[in-house]
Amino acid sequence: MANPNSFLFTFDEPGDYSITLFVKRCEFIFPPLEHRVRVLGPPFILPDELFFCPGENVLELKAIDDRFANPDDFDIVWSNSAGLQLGTGNILPIRFPEDFINPTVGEIFTVTAAALKRNGIDTCPPVEVQIFIGAPRELGLQLNQVLFVMMEN
């Protein structure tokens, strides 16, 4: 280690952990120091909002970045704004307009992930993320002709 007074440890699973430091220098024993660490749930990769492009009718939403956590370690539930459960996997295909309550406005989808219980004990509270998915819209643009004149010195 570059600094003998530091210690690096990576927790593999979400949950609450207690770290206790015991220091003894020669005959002197320092009082133990305790620190609590909460390792939060999955690393969600959903953006805040998405829009269907013209001609698209399916978007695939992915909740957990599987490079940093194993999605199989979590109970994952997808639902729409009415609370209807749409799926339980890490990837959810959203079909337009079938999965929308009001396709002309858009829809808020929610994904909840809770770490699987270890030995019957919850390891951490569920984590929830929402994403707005908008319907395709036609935009009317008015173009004005602007003339730029460049002068040379």
Phi, psi and omega in degrees: 000143180292319180245114182293349179264011179239160181216132181244129178217138178250125177277132184277339185227150177292155178150184177259133182230148173247133178243126179242130180252124175248127181236130177229122177239114185056239181265352183271128178249119179284151175297142181295145176252133179241139180226134178259139181233133174248117175266115186286175184291209191292153175278091180295146178238015179286135171285173179289327181206155176220156176230139174291138174274156178304133180092342178281144173227000176219131171242140174258121177262135178240125186276307189249133177286108185286359172283338185244347179204150178273113180302335179292348178275003185230147167274117183245130179228127176256140176214161177264185184292342177273358180087006179286126180288127183255338181181170182228011180258176179291330181246132180234121173280129177255123182258135178253127007260005188303322185269010182252137174285317177231090186299335182284339182261316186124182186212147173257124177251145182238137172239132178241132178232130177233134178297140178298149180293142175250118182055037178080006183246133174296132180271332175195161181290157178297151177243139185232139178226144178243150176223136175265130176241121183264149177284156176295144181230145174270131179248133175262127179246139173252127180255132175254142179276124179240132182254122177256132177246124179256131181257136175259144178281000000 
